[in-house]
Every structure is written in C-alpha cells, then in structure tokens.
Amino acid sequence: MRISPSRISAYENLMSIELGVSTSSDALARSAQSLDERDLALCYEITLGVLRKQLFLDHAIDQAAKGRKLDLEVRLALRLGLYQLWFLDRVPDYPAISESVDLAGRARKGSAKPFVNAILRRLTRKAVEYGNLNETARFCIETSLPPWVIERWSAQFGPDTARAIASANNVAPNTAFRSTALARSRGIDVTDLLDRGAAVPSGIVNGCFVAARITPALRRLESEGLIYFQDEASQYVGSLAVVENARRVLDMCASPGSKTGQIAANMVSRSNPAMVVAGDINKNRAELLKGNVARQGASDISIVLYDGTRELPFAEKIFDVVLMDAPCSDSGTIRHNPEIRYRLSPHDIIHHSQRQRKLLKTASKLIKPGGTLIYSTCSLEREENEEVVSDFLQIAVDFRKDDTRILSGLATAEGFARTLPSRDDMDGFFAAVLIRG
C-alpha cells in the first residue's frame, strides 16, 4: 500500500524531533515546503498531536506490548497509528493501521510489521488502564506532562491553575499574526486581503489579529512578507518596547527577529523613527535574524554580533529602550512546541536563571536616565522571572518598576506582567518594565 505523503512527513518529523536534531517548528516548516495544503494539514495534526499525547500514547502502547522492548522506529509507527485511531475521528481505522504498519517497514523494521498491526488492532478495542496509579500520576499521563513539572507549577500557581495550564497546553492554539514593515510601507491594510470573519483583532495588542487556524490565504500573505505569525503574548511583550519619542532602541537577544520586526513595523508611520539595533550571540543566529527581518521589509535595522553576558560594543547609557528578551526554558510555549516538556529539566531552569542575571546586568548599563529596560521571558518559572528581576532591583538602586504600562488583566501582585495559556489563551510570557531614574 502506498503511504500518504502526510504520514511519511509526520513520521520523519517525529523521528528528527525524537533524535534532538530538530524542533517541531523547524520540522513542520520543512514539511510546508513539500506538501500540498491538504497533506500539510494532516501532517501538522499528526506531528503536534503525537507530541502532545506522547506519554499517554506510550502508556497504552506499553500496556498492549506487555513489557516488550520496542525499537524507536517501531514505537514511532505505533504512536502515529494510535493517535489517529483514538483522536482523529475523520481518519478511517484501515489507513491509520495499514500505513503505520508500512511505515515500520519503510524504516527497515519489516520483521516488526505483524507486531505493529497486532498492537494497533488490539488497541482499537481496548481502553487505556491506569491500575493503582494515584490521581496525580494519572493526570500526568493524561496530559503527557512529566510529574516534576506539574509539581513545580502546583507549588507556584496552586494545583487548580497548574492543572488548567497543563490541559491548555494540549489544545491547539489559535493563530496570531500582525502586519509587517513591508505591508505598512506599502500602505497595505492586510485585513482588506482576508475573507470576512477570517480573523479578529486582538483584545490586548493593537495591530495583532487572531484566526482559528492558518488558512491558505494567510500562508500566502506570510510568504509574500505582508504578515508575520507571532503569538499574542510575544506581540504584547514587543509592544512594550514601542516607546513614544524613543530615539535609540536595542533588541538585545533578538534572534529569530519576531519582536525586532514588530518594533520596526511600528516605526514605519513615524515621521522621526528611532534607530533600531538588534543583536545575538553567534553568526548563525545573527544570519537567521538578518534574513527574518529582511523578509518583513525591515531592512534598516543594524545587526550586531556579541555575547550579552560580557561587555557590549556600545557606550553606556546610550539607548532609550532596551528589550532584554532573555533565553529561557521556554516552558510558556509548550502549546506551540510540545516537545519542550520532554527535553526540559530542573537543572535547565537553574542554568538559565544564572545567565539571565548576567544579561540583565549588562543590559542595564546601556539605559539612559529616564530610559526603559524591558526584561521578558517565555517561561512560567519564578526563578527565571520574578526572582531575577527582584534580585536585580536590590542592587540596581537607580532602577524602579513601572507598572503603569501593564494591562490590568495581565498584572501580577508584584507589578509585573504575566500571561497564562489557561487564562489568556496565549503563550505564557513574563515581562517587567523598568525605568532608570
């Protein structure tokens, strides 16, 4: 039987992600270059769906396999087939099973084909069992979340919010986008190019639009450089760096350039636009940044290569605004990148927090008196957020928090901004707006 291109691509995506050589976003971007719209939709659904349900699928597979050790190629074929059987109502059982069997053969595991067939047929008639597992362990399997993560979130947010976040992370997110500098320079209103009702304006970010899914029309506008896909929470953080009358703006850890492009797009209509500088730590990231902002029509950005934990190649107190969107655990973006939950460890959070402190200290030296320093992450962890900023403010006595620009619905009791997937239907970001006195 011929295997559909969508299933082949999904299998290859899952293999590259499992081996750690690709992220889901990179893998799916490659799929978009070779598949038609229909096949791409199924590829997206299977790739991301399997990742969101991975621990749950493995629990069921291991029960059915009765302790047999499975090669990775076989396990992936089983995950792919079982996800279709249990979660895709419009996919008939026959192709879900037969093409998964053939995927195992295609991966040179022909001897395992009868086994894959038997396991999948057995699981079409059998519900998952949890035995004597306690409620928390069962919930972790159901949401495919490592227990240490739910324990951490429960301690920070409370058990109910932690469970809500975990559940929200397994729901396919809406698609958020904005117009680019290219569109604005041409005077194009992208909403005029969309079908009526295809997208609605964001309730928190001016110029942000939200659609239920990526349609062929949106994909075409993106390929033409007229719109840019960027989560609402990310756009909210980027909007904090758009400060009236600012003359010099630095996006300090800028790659891949989402917020850089957003800042540049907001400069198009200004009669006296700010000079925008963006940089990152190595040549590959700088090249990615350069290409991304160029596709958005933001060609007048100065791109600089540096290590942000060391002295930067700028004079002190020269920038009106510095956006320090720090490298982090990315635990707030699990909705879009489900594999993060399986790669993350407690040590990673500690490592990031140590580096973030150095980056924030370096960034602070560049701020003019009265200037704005924005510290942000796409992490949910206090060690990377509140604790980093609070420790900084204890030693940087000439800086103060400014909560006047924080939306009330996103404000924390400590005067920072936080978005949550469960409450706000967007990624989990943190932002602190700091002013130099």
SEPAVO-59410 format. One record per residue (C-alpha): x, z, y. Coordinates in pm, whole numbers, padded with zeros to 5 digits, always signed. Layout:
BEGIN
XZY/...
//
This chain:
BEGIN
+00000+00000+00000/+00123-00084+00349/+00191+00226+00559/+00045+00210+00909/+00295+00195+01199/+00138+00508+01348/+00212+00718+01037/+00564+00580+00998/+00641+00661+01360/+00485+01009+01332/+00691+01080+01020/+01012+00962+01187/+00930+01171+01495/+00875+01484+01288/+01198+01425+01096/+01405+01386+01415/+01245+01698+01564/+01300+01898+01244/+01666+01799+01239/+01705+01905+01602/+01815+01564+01726/+01507+01503+01939/+01229+01676+02126/+00866+01581+02080/+00850+01430+02429/+01158+01213+02367/+01037+01108+02022/+00693+01012+02149/+00843+00822+02439/+01025+00607+02184/+00701+00557+01990/+00530+00437+02309/+00780+00151+02332/+00692+00005+01992/+00327+00087+01914/+00004-00060+02046/-00245+00172+02214/-00448+00249+01901/-00149+00323+01680/+00013+00524+01958/-00293+00746+01992/-00287+00834+01620/+00091+00882+01628/+00056+01126+01919/-00222+01315+01742/-00034+01349+01413/+00306+01432+01565/+00182+01700+01802/-00090+01823+01567/+00151+01885+01280/+00386+02071+01514/+00102+02288+01649/-00015+02373+01296/+00320+02378+01117/+00326+02739+00991/-00039+02715+00889/+00021+02390+00700/+00331+02528+00530/+00142+02840+00422/-00121+02625+00249/+00137+02387+00101/+00349+02671-00039/+00042+02827-00200/-00050+02498-00366/+00311+02430-00468/+00328+02773-00635/+00677+02858-00518/+00839+02522-00591/+01126+02443-00354/+01049+02129-00154/+01288+01878-00003/+01237+01829+00369/+01121+01469+00320/+00852+01585+00078/+00740+01874+00297/+00702+01645+00596/+00491+01400+00395/+00271+01690+00283/+00238+01831+00636/+00144+01490+00769/-00115+01428+00498/-00269+01776+00504/-00305+01773+00881/-00508+01453+00858/-00723+01589+00576/-00808+01915+00747/-00808+01831+01118/-00883+01460+01169/-01248+01400+01086/-01235+01029+01158/-00949+00964+00914/-01074+00899+00558/-00915+01102+00279/-00785+00799+00091/-00538+00663+00351/-00440+01015+00454/-00332+01087+00097/-00208+00748-00021/+00002+00674+00287/+00156+01023+00275/+00248+00956-00088/+00404+00626+00014/+00592+00796+00300/+00763+01015+00041/+00861+00700-00148/+00978+00534+00172/+01205+00837+00226/+01363+00767-00115/+01180+01052-00284/+00989+00828-00525/+01001+01085-00802/+00802+01323-00582/+00513+01080-00521/+00293+01214-00805/+00359+01568-00680/+00260+01483-00320/-00054+01313-00448/-00149+01610-00667/-00091+01871-00394/-00292+01685-00131/-00581+01621-00370/-00579+01985-00471/-00589+02095-00107/-00886+01871-00022/-01092+02102-00244/-00930+02436-00160/-00936+02661+00147/-00629+02848+00267/-00587+03203+00134/-00422+03497+00309/-00408+03755+00031/-00320+04102+00157/-00176+03991+00492/-00275+04212+00785/-00470+04079+01082/-00163+04014+01298/+00022+03827+01024/-00286+03618+00955/-00327+03537+01325/+00038+03427+01348/-00016+03188+01057/-00343+03057+01202/-00181+02986+01540/+00160+02891+01394/+00337+03141+01615/+00639+03345+01495/+00541+03717+01480/+00815+03828+01721/+00665+03605+01993/+00314+03747+01964/+00461+04099+01960/+00657+04025+02278/+00357+03875+02460/+00135+04162+02345/+00378+04412+02497/+00392+04218+02823/+00035+04096+02873/-00169+04304+02631/-00293+04197+02284/-00601+04010+02406/-00413+03795+02658/-00131+03734+02411/-00379+03603+02154/-00551+03391+02418/-00217+03234+02518/-00130+03168+02154/-00464+02997+02094/-00445+02796+02418/-00102+02665+02317/-00264+02487+02021/-00517+02296+02232/-00414+01951+02350/-00367+01979+02728/-00524+01762+02993/-00306+01501+03162/-00196+01581+03517/-00034+01327+03746/+00045+01253+04110/+00127+00951+04319/+00493+00866+04371/+00703+00795+04676/+00676+00427+04580/+00296+00434+04593/+00290+00625+04919/+00544+00398+05085/+00322+00102+05000/+00013+00280+05127/-00148+00274+04782/-00420+00526+04702/-00389+00547+04321/-00743+00679+04287/-00864+00335+04405/-00694+00186+04098/-00871+00414+03848/-01212+00382+03689/-01472+00610+03843/-01451+00956+03690/-01122+00882+03512/-00950+01173+03691/-01048+01459+03918/-00845+01629+04193/-00663+01948+04102/-00810+02269+04235/-00469+02414+04320/-00232+02132+04425/-00300+01871+04691/-00229+01525+04559/-00249+01629+04194/-00508+01472+03964/-00623+01570+03617/-00752+01342+03342/-00877+01426+02994/-00615+01201+02835/-00358+00932+02903/-00553+00607+02920/-00408+00255+02910/-00475+00233+03286/-00276+00549+03355/+00004+00433+03130/+00018+00104+03321/+00032+00279+03659/+00309+00503+03528/+00510+00205+03402/+00475+00046+03748/+00616+00359+03912/+00296+00434+04104/+00210+00763+03933/+00414+01032+03763/+00290+01256+03481/+00360+01619+03570/+00173+01934+03468/-00032+02111+03735/+00181+02425+03714/+00500+02226+03765/+00342+02049+04062/+00236+02384+04207/+00595+02507+04198/+00716+02180+04352/+00460+02215+04631/+00612+02550+04730/+00933+02364+04822/+00749+02137+05067/+00801+02340+05383/+00692+02211+05724/+00981+02126+05962/+01247+02176+05695/+01546+01954+05771/+01757+02002+05457/+01616+02062+05108/+01808+02118+04785/+01664+02091+04434/+01942+02280+04265/+01878+02230+03890/+01689+01909+03935/+01704+01702+03615/+01491+01530+03497/+01363+01498+03855/+00992+01579+03840/+00995+01820+04134/+01260+01618+04317/+01035+01315+04310/+00741+01527+04420/+00932+01662+04719/+01047+01312+04811/+00691+01174+04786/+00575+01433+05036/+00844+01318+05279/+00718+00958+05294/+00449+01021+05554/+00667+01241+05776/+00793+01093+06098/+01105+01308+06064/+01163+01352+05688/+01405+01609+05553/+01730+01519+05385/+01673+01584+05012/+01968+01670+04789/+01941+01714+04411/+02197+01803+04151/+02269+01917+03799/+02547+02029+03572/+02670+01721+03385/+02687+01345+03409/+02413+01275+03153/+02164+01499+03332/+02262+01352+03667/+02210+00999+03535/+01870+01096+03396/+01781+01244+03734/+01902+00935+03921/+01704+00695+03706/+01387+00904+03715/+01370+00941+04092/+01457+00573+04136/+01157+00477+03920/+00943+00689+04152/+01071+00498+04455/+01272+00794+04587/+01598+00608+04639/+01720+00801+04944/+01797+01124+04757/+02158+01240+04747/+02255+01332+04390/+02546+01569+04334/+02720+01691+04017/+02810+02063+03998/+02794+02384+03795/+02536+02602+03965/+02686+02923+03828/+03002+02860+04032/+03071+02784+04397/+02871+02481+04508/+03011+02187+04710/+02808+02282+05019/+02870+02500+05320/+02698+02837+05315/+02366+02880+05498/+02314+02505+05536/+01974+02446+05366/+01630+02527+05500/+01485+02522+05146/+01644+02561+04805/+01437+02519+04491/+01606+02704+04205/+01401+02591+03905/+01621+02766+03653/+01697+02655+03297/+01498+02887+03073/+01342+02946+02733/+01056+02704+02817/+00811+02941+02646/+00545+02847+02900/+00545+02481+02796/+00461+02519+02428/+00133+02332+02489/+00328+02015+02567/+00631+02083+02345/+00503+02267+02035/+00840+02274+01858/+00978+02521+02113/+00814+02810+01927/+01023+02739+01615/+01354+02698+01799/+01333+02997+02030/+01496+03333+01953/+01516+03667+02138/+01886+03601+02196/+01799+03281+02386/+01593+03481+02636/+01880+03723+02699/+02127+03437+02735/+01906+03256+02985/+01842+03566+03194/+02216+03624+03235/+02271+03268+03352/+01966+03278+03579/+02108+03576+03768/+02426+03380+03842/+02230+03073+03953/+02005+03272+04185/+02301+03448+04345/+02478+03115+04404/+02163+02953+04544/+02106+03237+04788/+02433+03164+04967/+02302+02827+05081/+01991+02952+05263/+01980+02953+05642/+01843+03260+05823/+01465+03217+05809/+01504+02969+05524/+01315+02965+05194/+01454+03022+04844/+01216+02948+04559/+01306+03082+04217/+01099+02945+03931/+01094+02901+03555/+00860+02758+03295/+00899+03080+03095/+00647+03355+03025/+00915+03620+02972/+00965+03903+03224/+01339+03911+03151/+01367+03559+03292/+01127+03612+03580/+01030+03941+03744/+01340+04123+03626/+01578+03853+03753/+01418+03847+04099/+01381+04224+04127/+01747+04277+04039/+01846+04011+04293/+01643+04172+04573/+01810+04506+04512/+02150+04362+04607/+02044+04082+04847/+01910+04305+05121/+01868+04020+05370/+01605+03854+05148/+01240+03952+05115/+00944+03837+04910/+00690+03614+05082/+00354+03626+04908/+00163+03453+05188/+00204+03110+05024/+00100+03229+04678/-00255+03132+04578/-00461+03446+04521/-00575+03336+04177/-00215+03297+04064/-00067+03603+04237/+00077+03891+04037/+00062+04254+04146/+00431+04226+04240/+00379+03941+04485/+00492+03653+04265/+00307+03351+04124/+00229+03310+03756/+00024+03052+03571/-00105+03104+03217/-00220+02838+02967/-00517+03052+02862/-00642+03148+03208/-00547+02846+03418/-00549+02558+03166/-00196+02461+03262/+00158+02543+03152/+00298+02892+03203/+00521+02894+03513/+00662+03171+03729/+00762+03140+04095/+00899+03374+04359/+00915+03272+04725/+01198+03450+04904/+01281+03439+05275/+01619+03513+05431/+01578+03749+05724/
//
